[in-house]
Amino acid sequence: MNVYHAIRTKRAIRKFQDKPLPEETVRAILNAGRLAQSSKNMQPWHFIAIQNEDTLKALSECGQFAGHIAAAALAVAIITPDPGLRFNVMFDAGQAAAYMQLAAWELGVGSCLATIYERDRARQLLGFPDNMHIRIAISFGYPTAHQPRPPRKSGRRSFDEVVHWEHWQPEKPAHNPFEG
């Protein structure tokens, strides 16, 4: 699968088959995250690979929309230094997450990001040091055979709506999803 095809076809998968991932697949996914580019080559991440069912279930309860983690074959918790100290920490963690998800998709493995809101609970569960932080985890597994997409409010914004050439084009509306 080429990268552009993976980008076009990749979507969030939240329902997984009850089937473990082979060790070489897990290692390939984690290695893709390890190889992600990072600002000043700081590589500010650690990955906690979770396959234990009880731990997956407990981690799934640390985020409001993280229930998909409970049924995953693998979850990866991305652990970083305090993201408030430097902007690039979360940017770099996001790149590692994207690389892992694209590598997984190429291997036939689906994935979905989850925001971890109960960070102290996650720290107790996973045992990472007090000077490290968790914001996101990713569930991975083989997709179930049929996962209909729910109807979207709208599709993707058009290329011409999103791309400005050389400077801001004032005739294009300023799309801000955080404003009413």
Secondary structure, DSSP 4 states (H G I P E B T S, - for coil): --HHHHHHH--B---B-S-PPPHHHHHHHHHHHHTS--GGG----EEEEE--HHHHHHHHTTSTT-GGGGG-SEEEEEEES-TTT-THHHHHHHHHHHHHHHHHHHTT-EEEEEE---HHHHHHHH---TT-EEEEEEEEEPBPS--PPPPPSS-PPPHHHH--SSS--TTS----TT--
